[in-house]
Amino acid sequence: PKPSVSWVKGETIVKETARIAVLDSGNLRIH
């Protein structure tokens, strides 16, 4: 199974939205 990737900024977890996508490589892309 694909590992889940979560990004944390400060104490806020960055969730995937229409603007933010976590790529397969684990990188964070913001549109």
Buried (B, 14 or more C-beta within 10 A) or exposed (E): EEEEBEBEEEEEEBEEEEEEEBEEEEEEEEE
